[in-house]
Amino acid sequence: MGAENEPKKSVTIVTESTNDDSKPNNDKKKKPTLEEDTENAMSEEDQELKERLETCVSTLLNAESEAEVTIPLRSKALDVIVTELRSATSSMTSVPKPLKFLRPHFVVLKELHATLSEGGDSAGGGGEVG
């Protein structure tokens, strides 16, 4: 009867969770991020368009300063981007896919345009890329 007056001590038990087949699986699928969701939802044609535009952007920027990426090649890459944008914006019911795909590259393309515009005025390039 003396045990009734003694303070009770709490004990914390830590267990590791294991994937047990006897327990119901309450883990819900992790919701994909917006980028993953659009990657999965893209049709083959959209995926090809995105890859083509990204290739054109990398050719246009020529970040590795590759010698084989000449001014005419960079110009052609820019022409492809312009053509894709013009053909997609003929009907403006929603945001055109080329604009969606070029969104991550907007800042770099804008900076490139600024440097080309500055260099184009002094060199008298007449709209040439490079």
Salt bridges, closest charged atoms under 4 A:
GLU39 OE2 - LYS50 NZ 2.45
ASP46 OD2 - LYS97 NZ 2.70
GLU84 OE2 - ARG52 NH2 3.23
